[in-house]
Amino acid sequence: MGQRMSRREFVKETVVATTLVAGIPKGSLGALSGGPLDVNKQVVGALGAVFIPSASGDPGYKELESHGITDYVLQSLPLDNAATFNAVAQQFFAGKSFLDLDEKQRMEYAGIVADGSKITDDTQRAQLQAFYRGARSRILTVFYKNYPQQAAARDAAGVPIVKAGNTHQYTNPNTKELVTGWDIAGFKGPPDWNEEEQLRAKAKKELPYWYEGDLVRLSDLRPPAATALKASDGADYYDVIVIGGGTAGCIVAGRLAEQGVNPKTGDRLRIALLEGGDDWTIRDPGMKSGYGYPIRRQMITNIPDGIGPEGSDPGPAYRYPDLARGAPAGYNFRLIGGCSLHYGGTCWIPGEDDFYLYREASGVNWDEAKFGAAIQEVQDLFHVMTPPEAWWNRGNYMWAEAGRALGYPMYQATIAFRNPLGTMYDSESLPRCDSKGTSLPWAYIGLNNGLKVIANAEVRKILIDKVPGGRPVATGVAYTDKAGATHQLRAARIISACSANWTPLLLYRSGYGPKDFLGGNLLIENKNVGMHMTGDFSMRATAFLEEQVSPAGRDGEIHDPEPWTSVNPRPWRSLSIQIRGDGAGRQPESIALGPFAPELGWEHKEYMRNSSGVRHIMGWAAHLGALPWSWRVRPPDGQVERVELDAPRVDAAIKESEEVIRAWMGKLPAKVAKSDFRQFHRPATSFDPRHVSGTVRAGDSPENSVCTSDFDCHDIDHLLFTSSATIPRTFFWSLGPTAVNACYGYRRIIANHFSRGCSTRGFA
Ligand SMILES: Cc1cc2nc3c(=O)[nH]c(=O)nc-3n(C[C@H](O)[C@H](O)[C@H](O)COP(=O)(O)OP(=O)(O)OC[C@H]3O[C@@H](n4cnc5c(N)ncnc54)[C@H](O)[C@@H]3O)c2cc1C
C-alpha cells in the first residue's frame, strides 16, 4: 500500500463515506464493501483509465498498474473527497457508484463532475471538483512524466549510477520494454550517443560556426592553488576573499587570480573563493562545448528528473535562501557557477537604454563606452549568438510576419550557446554537453592561476573592525563548513558576490544595514542595504490554431528562436513592454495539463499522441521591464517585500499588452480556434519581481546606494561588491547584465586595489 493511514484518518474517511451515502438506495454500494483505503485506491485507479484509456494494442494507464502507478499517485493526492466522488455517481446512474459503472459511464460521470452544472448542491460540487481536479492533475503528471521510468537511479550521494562501460554516461530512464507517457507523446527523452553524433553532424551544417576542442581546460603547468599565510591572530590569511562562486563571483575571482597583483610585493594574489554550494562543476579537466566532459554529463546532461542545477527551476526556493538550504536531498540548487547554471540561456547585453536607467536610478558614472571591453568579453566567453535560420519553423515565420503587419520591428533573440545540438536538452534549461554559456570558464581561468576554491563554505559573517573615530574596516569572514564547524579567515580585501537575494542577508548578519532591521545588532548604518530591489515580470498568452504550425521533430521538440519586438519606440524608458515569440513547451506532463488539452478520455490521449495537439499552439510572452516598483529583502530568511508600486501604470501596461497580442493574433494567416489570456487578468499587485537586482546598488552617495561606481563599499573600507546586487535597476533580464557588470567590476577593482601603486593597507 503506497499510503499509510492513521486511526484518526480511518475514522474520518469512514464517517465521511457513511454520511454521504445516506439517502442513496440500499444495495448499491458495489465496491464500497472493501476497506476505505481500498476503495480510494480503486477510485483513483479507475480515474487513471478515464484520463489515459487503453485499447487492444494501445496501452494506457491500467497497463502500468502492475508497476504500482496508483500507489505512486496516492503518495501525494489528498483523498478527503474520494469516497464522496465514488458515492455521488449513484445520483446520476440509477444507484450505481462510480466503481460500478462501465468505462463509458465513468467518463461520462467524470465529465459531469468537471462541468459541475448538474450538481445542484454547492458544497457537494466543491468537494467533488476538488477531488477530481487534484486527481486529474496528479494522474496526468505522473503518467506523462513517464512513470515508472522517470528518474535515473542515484547513489546515496546523489550521483547517478551508470552501467559499467557506459563511458558517455547515458542515463535516459526510458526503455522500449514498456509503453509509458513519453512513448505516447512521441517524446524520446535525451538522445543516446549515436543520436548525439547525428545531431552534431546536423548542427555542424546548420550553425554558422562549429568549434572543435576545449573552450577552456586545466593547464598541466598551472601553479598550485593558493595557500593561506598566517595573520597575527593565527587565522589563515589570503589577499582576497571572494564570497559566492556564482555568475559574478567566478568572473571576478578568475580574472583577479589571472591579472591582479599584491600591490605590496608584486606577487600573484592569494585568492580564496568561498562558495556555499558544491564544486563538481569544475572537477572535469575542461569544457568541450557540444560534447561535454564526464562528471558534468553524469550529473546532469542526460537527466530530466528535475534534480541538478539545470534540471530544475529553483524558483522561490532559490530566491529564499533558507528554503534552498532545506531543499530535498539531491537537489543541487547551489554550486560553483551559481545561477549561470540555472538560467534559460537568454543573454541580454546591456545597451544605452540600460545605462540611462542605471544613471537615473543612483547617479553611477557608467556608460556604454566605459563598459565596451566588458561587453565584448561576455559576448566572447558566453558566446552570445542569434538562433540560426534552421531553427525557424513555419509557426515562427507566421508569428513574426503578423507582428510586422502591425508595424512592429522584429529583433532576433540573443542567446548564449556554443555548439548547441538544437534539441530542447540544450535549448531550455538543460545545457546538453555544456553548450550553454556559463561563468565556469572564468573559474577555470582562476584555477589555472592559483585560485583556491573552498566549496561548501557558508559565510555567516563579514568581520568588521570598528575603532572610535576611524572608518570601519572589513578584515575577514567567518564561515561554516559542511560538517557545521566554524572557521575564520582574514584578508586584505573582501568581495561579496552573493547575488541580490543573499548579499543583504550576509550584511545584516554582519551588523551592516538599516536600523529598523538590525536593532541592537547594528554596527554601521546604511538604509539602502537590502532596498531598491527591482526586476521584470512576464505574462504568457497562447493561441490554439486550427492548423498545425510546428513540426513533430525528434521529441516533438523545437528549438525556439524567440524573435521579439518592443511595443514602445526607442528610446526605451520606464515601463517598457517587450513581446517575445514563445514556444508551447514540449514536456509531456505540462502539455497534458495545458489550457487547450481536452478534459479526459480518448480525446485527451489523441491530443497527446505524438505531440499532435501542441503543434497547433503559438505563444506570446509579454515582458514588462524597467518597472515603476521596488522591493526589499527582509531578514532573516530573504523574503521580499514590496516597497513601492505604481499600480495604475502597471495595470494599464498589462491591458495594453493584451490588446497588442489580441490584434497580433488577428493578423495571423491561420485561424485561432481558442486563446488563453488568463495571466493578463491578474492585477499588478499580484506579480513579484524576476531577474532581480539592486540590493547593494552602486551609486554616487551613501544616501542613495551602498557602493561606489567602482564597487567599493561607501561605509566600510576594504569591502567591495559585485553580482546582480550592484546593478542599480533591472531593465530586462539579469544574467547578461550581471556578467557585464562583473567584467567591468574586475577591471575597476584591479585598477584600484590590485595593481602596483595601489594602497598596501591591510596586505600581509
Ligand atoms: C531558473 C532561473 C532561470 C533564469 N533565466 C534567466 C535567463 O534566461 N536570462 C537572464 O538574463 N537571467 C536569467 N535568470 C537570472 C540570472 O541567472 C541571475 O540574475 C544571475 O545569474 C545572478 O548572478 P549573481 O552573480 O548575482 O548570483 P548567483 O549566480 O546566484 O551567485 C551567487 C552565489 O553566491 C553563493 N552564496 C550566497 N550566499 C552565500 C554565503 N553566505 N556564503 C557562500 N556562498 C554564498 C550562492 O550559492 C551562489 O552560488 C534566471 C535565474 C533562474 C534562477
The ligand as an ORCA input file, in Angstrom:
! r2SCAN-3c Opt
* xyz 0 1
  C      15.737     29.282    -13.073
  C      16.350     30.586    -13.482
  C      16.304     30.971    -14.832
  C      16.867     32.189    -15.230
  N      16.869     32.515    -16.571
  C      17.462     33.659    -16.969
  C      17.588     33.976    -18.359
  O      17.206     33.195    -19.245
  N      18.174     35.149    -18.695
  C      18.653     36.014    -17.743
  O      19.162     37.065    -18.105
  N      18.583     35.722    -16.435
  C      18.032     34.561    -16.017
  N      17.999     34.246    -14.680
  C      18.614     35.174    -13.694
  C      20.143     35.113    -13.663
  O      20.560     33.782    -13.790
  C      20.649     35.706    -12.353
  O      20.133     37.002    -12.175
  C      22.184     35.877    -12.303
  O      22.805     34.683    -12.695
  C      22.603     36.268    -10.886
  O      24.007     36.232    -10.767
  P      24.682     36.588     -9.371
  O      26.158     36.529     -9.544
  O      24.085     37.826     -8.848
  O      24.204     35.459     -8.360
  P      24.367     33.868     -8.388
  O      24.775     33.392     -9.728
  O      23.141     33.338     -7.762
  O      25.606     33.625     -7.425
  C      25.563     33.814     -6.047
  C      26.380     32.699     -5.413
  O      26.661     33.042     -4.077
  C      26.532     31.893     -3.259
  N      26.282     32.372     -1.899
  C      25.245     33.145     -1.478
  N      25.363     33.429     -0.175
  C      26.495     32.830      0.240
  C      27.165     32.762      1.501
  N      26.687     33.374      2.585
  N      28.316     32.043      1.579
  C      28.831     31.405      0.493
  N      28.238     31.441     -0.718
  C      27.088     32.154     -0.849
  C      25.386     31.135     -3.896
  O      25.414     29.758     -3.533
  C      25.644     31.369     -5.371
  O      26.465     30.367     -5.942
  C      17.463     33.036    -14.259
  C      17.516     32.657    -12.905
  C      16.978     31.432    -12.508
  C      17.072     31.029    -11.063
*
